[in-house]
Amino acid sequence: MLEVINASKTFAKGTPNEHKALDHLNLSLKEGEFVTILGSNGAGKSTLFNAICGNFLLDEGSVILDGKNISYLPEHQRSASIGRLFQDPMKGTAPNLTIEENLALAYSKNTKGLFRFAITKKDREMFCEALKRFDMGLEDRMATKIGLLSGGQRQVVTLLMSTIVTPKLLLLDEHTAALDPATAEKVMAITNDIVHERNLTTLMITHNMGQALTTGSRTIMLDSGAIIFDIKEEERKHMTVSDLLDMYSEKKKEEFDNDRILLN
């Protein structure tokens, strides 16, 4: 379903601020697979998402989605097949438009090719039913501007906007990190329901190691723009956060030892 092949990207090349953000990264996801991504700040997590979405072109490598090479497609063309949620609840929506209008924009963009902003009765009923299942009272606030909603409510609307027409790939970029614990738990439960019901191929960035081990079926860790380990379902079932930390520490120790050998 998704293949990232030999992906490399260096920013500010040839300057004192040169930074290798992706270093010959390879990643493959099967259809319906839900993979969580761990890594420290600067490890390349969001850069990987930006590369998949087309925010920039790779220096080397390619991105294949559902058998199609999208490496050179512009961002707006990729967005028809890729849903993305950000950590900031303000991103991904038009705050001065209502819930109904935001949903209509997302729906028409993915079904008509060109925006068909007129909202039909059938559309309105569909939006209302979709919101009702989240049990947050949003179906009664369809005329409320998105900017007036709480962070959790806004993320739920953004999640619905990203999946109202089933995408080929869903990217979750720490989408619960800015929410209070109770709201984050509820948004995560709604996310899991949608992903499993639609069998969505999903990548989720998180800093929560416990969540990374219990969400989805596979966990990868990035460091310095490369995947340093990839834990599949069977191995992951028996892992604890301590095991994960030990794996990371051992990996970093090996790299340090190898560097020291080279320096000697």
C-alpha positions in Angstrom: 0.0 0.0 0.0 2.7 2.5 1.0 6.4 2.2 0.2 9.0 4.8 1.0 12.2 3.8 -0.8 15.7 5.1 0.0 14.2 8.5 1.1 16.9 11.1 1.7 16.5 14.9 2.4 19.1 17.4 3.5 18.0 21.0 4.3 20.2 24.1 4.0 22.7 22.0 2.0 26.2 23.5 1.8 25.6 26.0 4.7 26.7 25.9 8.4 23.0 24.9 9.2 23.1 21.9 6.9 20.8 19.1 8.4 20.2 15.6 7.1 16.6 15.1 8.0 16.1 11.7 6.2 18.9 9.3 5.6 18.1 6.6 3.1 15.0 5.7 4.9 13.0 2.6 3.8 9.5 1.8 5.0 6.7 -0.5 3.7 3.1 -0.7 5.0 0.5 -3.3 3.9 -3.1 -2.3 3.3 -4.9 -1.7 6.6 -1.7 -1.7 8.7 -1.6 0.7 11.7 2.0 1.7 12.6 3.0 3.9 15.5 6.2 6.0 15.2 8.5 7.0 18.0 11.6 9.2 18.0 13.1 12.2 19.8 12.7 15.7 18.5 14.6 16.1 15.2 14.6 12.3 14.5 12.7 12.9 11.2 9.2 11.9 12.1 7.3 15.0 10.8 9.8 15.3 8.0 8.8 11.8 6.9 5.1 12.8 6.9 6.0 16.0 4.9 7.8 13.9 2.4 4.8 11.6 1.9 2.4 14.6 1.6 4.6 16.4 -0.9 5.6 19.5 1.2 9.0 19.1 -0.5 10.6 16.9 -3.1 13.1 14.3 -1.9 16.8 14.6 -2.8 16.8 10.8 -3.4 14.3 8.0 -3.2 10.6 7.7 -4.0 7.2 7.4 -2.4 4.8 4.8 -3.8 1.1 4.9 -2.7 -1.3 2.1 -3.7 1.1 1.1 -6.6 1.4 4.6 -7.9 4.6 6.7 -7.8 3.6 10.0 -6.2 7.2 11.3 -5.7 6.7 14.2 -8.1 3.0 14.9 -7.5 2.3 18.4 -6.0 0.9 18.5 -2.5 -2.7 19.4 -3.5 -2.9 16.3 -5.7 -1.6 14.0 -3.0 -4.1 15.4 -0.5 -7.0 13.7 -2.3 -5.6 10.3 -1.2 -4.0 11.3 2.1 -5.7 12.4 5.3 -3.6 14.2 7.9 -4.1 15.5 11.4 -1.7 17.8 13.2 -0.8 18.3 16.8 -2.2 21.9 16.6 -6.0 21.6 16.6 -6.1 24.9 14.6 -4.5 23.3 11.6 -6.5 21.5 8.9 -9.7 23.6 9.3 -11.0 27.0 8.3 -11.7 28.6 11.7 -14.1 31.2 10.4 -16.3 28.7 8.7 -18.9 26.6 10.5 -18.6 22.8 11.2 -21.0 22.1 8.4 -19.1 24.3 5.9 -15.8 22.7 6.8 -17.2 19.2 6.4 -18.7 20.3 3.1 -15.4 21.6 1.8 -13.6 18.3 2.7 -16.4 16.2 1.2 -16.8 18.1 -2.1 -13.0 18.3 -2.6 -12.7 14.6 -2.5 -15.9 13.6 -4.4 -16.3 16.3 -7.1 -12.8 17.3 -8.1 -13.9 21.0 -7.9 -15.5 22.5 -4.9 -19.2 22.2 -4.8 -19.9 24.4 -1.8 -23.7 24.2 -1.9 -24.8 21.8 0.9 -27.6 19.5 0.1 -30.1 18.1 2.5 -28.6 14.7 2.0 -25.1 16.0 2.8 -26.3 17.7 6.0 -28.0 14.5 7.2 -24.8 12.6 6.5 -22.7 15.1 8.4 -25.1 15.1 11.3 -25.2 11.3 11.6 -21.4 11.1 11.4 -21.0 13.7 14.2 -23.7 12.1 16.4 -21.8 8.9 16.9 -18.9 10.8 18.6 -21.2 11.7 21.5 -19.9 15.2 21.8 -23.0 17.2 21.0 -21.4 18.4 17.7 -24.4 17.4 15.6 -26.4 20.2 17.4 -23.7 22.8 16.7 -23.4 22.4 12.9 -23.7 26.2 12.5 -21.0 27.0 15.0 -17.7 28.3 13.7 -14.8 25.9 14.1 -12.7 28.6 15.8 -15.1 28.6 18.7 -14.8 24.9 19.5 -12.5 23.4 22.1 -9.3 21.7 21.0 -10.8 18.2 21.4 -13.9 19.1 19.5 -11.9 20.6 16.7 -9.7 17.5 16.4 -12.8 15.3 16.1 -14.1 17.5 13.3 -10.7 17.4 11.6 -10.6 13.7 12.0 -14.0 13.4 10.3 -12.9 15.8 7.6 -9.9 13.6 6.9 -11.9 10.4 6.7 -15.3 11.5 5.4 -14.2 10.2 2.1 -12.0 7.2 2.9 -8.4 8.1 2.2 -5.8 5.6 1.0 -3.5 6.7 3.8 -4.1 8.4 7.2 -1.3 10.3 8.9 -1.7 11.2 12.6 1.0 13.7 13.7 0.7 13.7 17.5 -2.9 14.6 17.1 -3.8 14.2 20.8 -0.6 15.7 22.3 -2.1 19.2 22.8 -5.3 17.9 24.5 -6.0 17.3 28.2 -5.7 13.6 29.2 -9.4 12.8 29.3 -10.1 14.5 25.9 -7.0 12.9 24.4 -8.3 9.5 25.5 -11.7 10.1 23.9 -10.2 11.4 20.6 -7.9 8.4 20.5 -10.8 6.0 21.1 -12.7 7.7 18.2 -9.6 7.4 16.0 -9.2 3.7 16.7 -12.9 3.1 15.9 -12.6 4.9 12.5 -9.3 3.3 11.6 -10.6 -0.2 12.3 -14.0 0.2 10.8 -12.6 1.6 7.5 -9.5 -0.7 7.6 -7.4 2.5 7.1 -3.7 2.2 6.4 -2.3 4.5 9.1 0.9 6.0 10.5 0.8 7.7 13.9 3.5 9.8 15.5 3.5 9.8 19.3 5.9 10.6 22.1 3.9 8.3 24.5 5.7 5.0 24.5 2.9 3.2 26.3 0.5 4.3 23.6 2.9 3.3 20.9 3.0 -0.2 22.2 -0.8 -0.6 22.6 -2.0 1.2 19.5 -2.0 -0.4 16.1 0.0 -3.6 15.4 3.5 -2.4 14.7 6.0 0.2 16.2 9.0 1.8 14.6 11.6 4.2 16.0 13.4 6.9 14.1 16.7 8.4 14.9 18.7 10.8 12.8 16.4 10.3 9.9 16.5 6.6 9.7 14.6 3.7 11.2 16.7 2.1 14.0 14.2 -0.6 14.9 10.9 -2.0 13.6 8.8 -4.1 16.1 6.2 -6.3 14.6 3.0 -7.5 16.2 4.1 -10.7 17.8 7.2 -9.3 19.4 5.4 -6.2 20.5 2.7 -8.0 22.4 5.2 -9.0 25.1 7.1 -5.7 25.3 7.0 -3.0 28.0 8.1 0.6 28.0 11.3 -0.5 29.9 12.0 -3.0 27.1 11.7 -0.3 24.5 14.0 2.1 26.4 16.5 -0.7 26.8 16.4 -1.4 23.0 17.0 2.3 22.3 19.8 2.6 24.8 21.5 -0.5 23.5 21.2 0.8 19.9 22.7 4.2 20.8 25.5 2.5 22.7 26.4 0.4 19.7 26.5 3.5 17.5 28.7 5.2 20.0 31.0 2.2 20.2 31.3 2.0 16.4 32.0 5.7 16.1 34.7 5.4 18.8 36.3 2.5 16.9 36.4 4.7 13.8 37.9 7.6 15.6 40.6 5.3 17.1 
